[in-house]
Each structure stands twice: as structure tokens, then as C-alpha cells.
Amino acid sequence: MSLHNFIVAGTILSSKAKNTDTPKYQKLAAMLRGQTETGQLKSGQKLPPVREIAYQMGVTAGTIARSYRSLIDEGYLKVGVGQRTY
């Protein structure tokens, strides 16, 4: 399963995740945080572009960007100008 499909299938689209009051961006951030801690996401592995994953998940790009930003601020992700998020 590709990283993109893994992220989409394992986050806010699941019925379990839909039945909570937690904001969508926090659900995605928690899932990605867990994947980095367990080694499912490797250091330097590129994440899907914000717009692409937002479209696939049926949420706004702002939701995905906010999730990525919170993980960047926490030190879980890195981003370079004109590059993807790692």
C-alpha cells in the first residue's frame, strides 16, 4: 500500500474517527505522529502534497496544511521551500 493510500485509509475517513469531536487536522496529526514514532514513516520519506491528499480525503487543503504545520512545529516533519514535506 502506498504512503498516500495508507494515510487516507487510516485517518479521518475511518468510521471510528468520524464519531469523535476531535478536529480533523488533529486526527491526521495524531496518526502521522504515531507513524513516525513506530517507524512506519521513515526519516526523509516524502509525504503527499497538501492539495492532493486534501482532495482524496474530501477535506480542505487548509485542514491538511494545519496538520502538517502542527507536526513541523513539534519537530516531527521538515519542509523545504519549493519541496515537499518530509
Number of C-alpha atoms within 10 A of each C-alpha: 7 7 14 15 13 10 20 18 13 14 21 24 14 11 9 9 15 14 9 11 8 11 12 20 21 18 19 23 20 16 16 23 17 13 14 15 12 10 10 11 17 12 12 10 12 17 17 16 15 19 16 12 19 18 12 11 18 11 15 13 17 13 18 23 16 17 21 25 19 16 19 15 10 11 9 17 21 18 13 8 6 6 10 14 19 18
